[in-house]
Amino acid sequence: MAQVSEIDVEKLEFEELKKKLVAYVKTREGKKRKARGFSVDELKAVNLTPKQALKLGIPVDIRRKTSYEENINVLKSIDLKRLEQLAKKYLKKKKKVKGKHRKRVFRGLTSAGKKMRGLRKDKLINTHKYKWKKKWER
């Protein structure tokens, strides 16, 4: 039999913890359905902020105002310290985007934009120095 590595066991444990982290809400008919995430009040009951919860991989719905004991009990039943250790290892980190990408028009890259910036002449294509020189000569 093949021996299961320690990393695989930890990853499975993290997946199991994430499966348990499901919030429920009651519908108008009195039925139970899955919610988008835990409300802020439910997180406060366990001494967590929404930002901390998201770092741990706990789903959060900041728009929801209701608080259910059932959801609070789910959060209390989970070992948060162990979840934090596993989240650091196995949660995918989002790449930060330096600036908001804007389309060609708003970057002045269309022919009309280049004309406005004074870059349409053959010698001056792709230069911004000309525009500044032209501006300060006035």
N, C-alpha and C positions, 0 to 999 in steps of 0.2 A: 504494500500500500504506500502511496506517496504521502509524504509528511507535509501538512499544511503549514505554511510559514506564519510567523507571528504577525506580519503586516496584513495578511489576508484576514486573520482573525480580528484584528483591530478594525479593519475596514468594514467587515460584516457587522461588528458591534455598533459602529457608527451608523450604518444603514438602518439597523434595528431601532436605535434610539430615535432616528429621524422619522421612522414610520409611526412611532408612538406619539410624536408631536403633532397631533391633529386636533384642531379646535372644532367644536360643534356649536351650532346655533339652533334655536327653535323657530320654526316657520309659523305662519298665521294659523295653520291647521293644527298646530301643536306637535308636528313631527320634527324629527331631528335631522339636520343635514350638515355636511362639512362646511366650515367657514373658510374664508381666505387666510385667516391667521388669528392669533390671540389679540384681544383688545388691550389697550394701554392699562386699564384698571386691573385686568387679570395679571399682567406682568408686574404691576406695582405690588400686588399681593405676595409676590415671590421675590420682591426687592430687585427687579430688573428694569432697566430702561429699554425703550424700543431699539436704540442703537446697539446696546449690549446684546439684546436678544438676536438681532440680525447677524451679529458677528459670530454667535453660537450656532446659527443655522435654524433658529426658531422663527417660524413664519409670524409676521405681525400685520395686523390690519388697524391702522391708526384712525380710520374713519368710524369704526364700530364703537358704540357707546355702551353696549350691554356687557355685563360681567356674569358669568355662570360658574357656580361652584364646581361643576364637573370639569371645566377647563382648568380651573385653579388646582384641582387635585391632580390632574395630569401633569402640570408643571412641577408640582411638589414631589411627585413620585420619581422624577428623573434626577439623577445625580449630575448636577450642573458642573461640578469640577471636572468630572470625567468627560462630560460633553465638550467642555472648553478645550481639554487636551486633544481630543480627537478632531475637533473642528479646526484647530490650528494646523493639523497635519493634512486633513482630507478635504477641507472646503476649498473650492477654487476661488482664487483671488481675482477680482475684476481689475482689468488694466485701466489706468487713469488716462483719460483723453486730455491732451494739453489744451486744445482750444476747440471751440465749436466749429465744425467744418461748414463753410458757407459756399453756396453755389457760385459759378463763374461770374454771374451778373453782379453780385454784391462784392466780389473781389476785384472788379474792374478789369476783367479779362476778356470781355467781349470787344468787338471792334469799336462800339460806341464808347465803352469805358476807357479803352486805350486812347481814343481821340480826346476824351475829356482830360486824361492825364498827360496829354502831350506826347504820346509815344508812337504816333502813327507814321512819322517821317522815317525814311529808310535808315538813316544814320542813328536814329534815336530809339529804334525798337529794342525793347527789353531793358531800358535804362530808366532808373528813377532819378539819377543825378541831374539829368536835363531839366526835369520838372522843378527841382529845388533851385537850380541855378536861375531858371526862368522866373521863379517866384520872387527871389531876392534881388533881381536886377531892377525891379520896378521902383 
